[in-house]
Amino acid sequence: MMIELGLHVFNNSISTIDFSSIDFSSLNLAHFQLDWNTFFAQLFQQDVTKDLVNGWNNFVKTGQIWALLIGVTLGYLFKSITSF
């Protein structure tokens, strides 16, 4: 089955696409099935646990953990002092 798309290319840009020559009723897509898990597994090949460990180690190494602990402590003290 030959599908013709009337593409007119001028200066490396597509100016028009003519879909009138395509007979969509003759396309048999009943056999076409897409397994999304396989599709996304091929796109994303990463170790989530390793990424979390690296992020946590960077969080500790850069000292952001101390800023978090100091901020939570001061915020709790400030809330305790201002609330009646």
PyMOL commands that set and color helices and strands:
alter all, ss='L'
color gray80, all
select helices_A, chain A and resi 19-21+24-26+36-43+48-61+64-82
alter helices_A, ss='H'
color red, helices_A
select strands_A, chain A and resi 6-10+13-18
alter strands_A, ss='S'
color yellow, strands_A
deselect
rebuild
show_as cartoon
